Amino acid sequence: MKLFVPLQHEFVFRSMMNEARTVEMLEEHGVKPTANRIVVAKALAAADGPMSLAELERKILTIDKSGIFRALTLFREHHLVHVIEGGTEGVKYELCHSHDHENDEDLHPHFYCEQCQKTYCLDHLELPDVVLPEGFEPHSMNLIIKGRCPECSGK
């Protein structure tokens, strides 16, 4: 099972997330593009890394916490966001660069800095191959590496 497709130009992806592209992305994943969903998707696209629900709530002042959470839950169901576990603020979310609303083709590891508590996307790295015992069906994989980031370690 191939779980990773390298991104060609993530910076271009983030900088080109205008409303038309956001609507197109939502529709590609089978998500009806409501005003709230567009705002949440654009906030995730503009972020420099994965965001927690609390961070999104602080950034998006026009939608309450339950509205943001409903959008994130729907995005997860349609493989539009990755859910990253392992930080201090519970789970974090990031836009998935998958082009398939049924399969996540953009799985990659993440790094959590134990000093500054920032989560970094390591989308240039592949997840290791894991051979599961017979009968197990993988649906997703979450790998988080913990330590100190270059800024905190002074490198």
N, C-alpha and C positions, 0 to 999 in steps of 0.2 A: 504494500500500500504506500503510495507516494503521498507524503503529508506536507510538502513544502513546494511552493513555486516562488522563485526569487522575484522581488519587485524590481521593476525597471527603473522607475523614477518616483520614489515616494514623495520627495519634495514637490514635484510637479503635481502629484495627486492632491496633496494637501492645499497647495496654493490655488488650484483650479476648482475648488469645491464651491462654485457659485450655486445659486438656487436651481438652475436648470440641470446642472450635473448631479446635484443632490437628489432631485426628483427622479432623474434617470436611474441613479444608483438604487434608490428605494424600490422603484418599479422592477428593476432587474432581479431583485431579491424577493419579489412577490409581496412587497409592503406598500400599502396605500399611503401616498405621500400627504399626510395631514400637516397642518402648520406646526404643531408640536414636534412631530417626528422629524420634520425638516430642520427645526432649530436644534434638536438634540444631535442629529447626524452632523450638522455643520460645526457644532461645538466640539464633537469628538474629532472631526477632521482637522480642526484648527489647533488641537492640542499637540504639544511636543512629546507626548507619551501617554500611556494608559491613564485613565481618570477614574476615581471612585465616584460613587453616587453623591457623596458629600461635596466633592470637588465640582461635579457638574451642577449641583444645586447652588453652590456659591457663584458659579459662572453664569448660569441661566436664571435670571431673576423673574422672568415672565411666566415660568411654568413651575408648579409646586412639585414637591418631592415625589408624590404618587404618580403624577403625569410623566415625569422623567423616568421613573422606574417602570411604568407600563411600556413606554417606548423601548427601553433597554431590553425588557423581557421579550417583546415582539422581535426586536432586532436579533436577539440570541436565537430564537426559534427559527429564524430565516437565515442564519449564518451570516449576518451582517456585522456582528461584533464578536470579538473574543472576550471571554471572561477569564481574567487572570487572578488566581488565588495565591495567597502567601505573603501579602504585605501587612501593614498594621491597620489600615482603614478598611478591612474586609476585602471584598473583591474589587477589581478594577476592570474597566472596559476600554477596548480600543476598536476602531473600525477594522473590519476584516477586509483584506484586499482580494477576497475570493470573488469569482464571477459566477458562482453557482449557489442558488438558495437552498439546495438540498445537501451539498457536501462542502466541507471547509477545506479548501485547497491551500490555505495560507497559515498553517500552523508553524510556529517557530518558538524558540525559547525566549525567556525574559530574564532580566537581572534586577534584583532588588538590593539597593544600597542600605545596609543596616545603620549607617550613620546619618545620611540626609533623608532617608526613607523615600527616595524616588525610585520608581520602577521604570526600567529602560526596555525598549523593544529591541530584540536582537534578530531582526528579520533577515539579516544577511547570513545567519547560521541555520543549518538544518537540524531538525530533531533527530536524535539517535534512533536507529531501528530497534524496535522492541519486539521480540518474538514471544507471543502469548501462548499459554497452553491451549490445546485443542478445545474448541467449543466457546472460547471467549471471542466476542465481537467488539473491537474498538470503535468508538464513535467520536472520540476526541482525545487529545493529549495535552497536558499542561506541565511544562517544565519551567521551574523558576530557580535560578541560581542566586544565592545570597552571598553578600560580601560587602566590599567597599568599592565605590565607583572611582574612576581616575581622579576626579576633582577632590574627593574626600581623602584619597590616599596620597595626594600630592604629586601625582604622576601625570 
